[in-house]
Amino acid sequence: MYGLWRPRVLGAWRVPSTGPVILAVNHSHGIDGPMLMGTAPRPVHFLIKKEAFVGPLDPFLRGIGQLKVDRSTADRKAITDALAVLAHGGVLGIFPEGTRGAGDFASLRAGLAYFAVRSGAPVVPVAVLGGAERSSRLTPAVPPLRSRVDVVFGDAFEAGDGSGRRTRKALDEATVRIQERLTAHLAAARRLTGR
């Protein structure tokens, strides 16, 4: 990432140095996941759509510890694999909106709340900014080479209410809390970077 673009990483010290943690990342451009993998202070295991695991990318993604998920169903293997990453004290990366979009955390899916409440792992909001401002002339999937991309880590927080409940209501409440924190972090990151 540092050879192709000019990432500016802010607040990486906010990621706990040990123990399980979930990085909740906005997703507005194809570069967001790889940029975070290349700049995070710890190795990140992302849940990535199964369609990306094709050709030579399949062994590469598996080799660097990425997790394949079938988004058309409740993929039990992906859920088990993600929980195992957290149980072993690893870092799980999630795009809480489930797919690429405006990257503004406007509509969160319940997966992030489930993993956070079930594992008890803290959530660190991450804003990747600048990837969608301009597209490369070679391919619209990435920003122009050597352009600046900001990666801003926020303060870790607990998604649950402390009760340990994992009911549907508890997950819905956790999703609301998460959305508020992620939206506030994104606004703060935009102010900080001027983007």
Beta strands, then each sheet from edge to edge (+ up, - down):
strand 1: 6-10
strand 2: 21-25
strand 3: 44-49
strand 4: 67-69
strand 5: 91-94
strand 6: 123-129
strand 7: 148-153
sheet 1: 1+ 7+ 6- 2- 5- 3- 4-
end
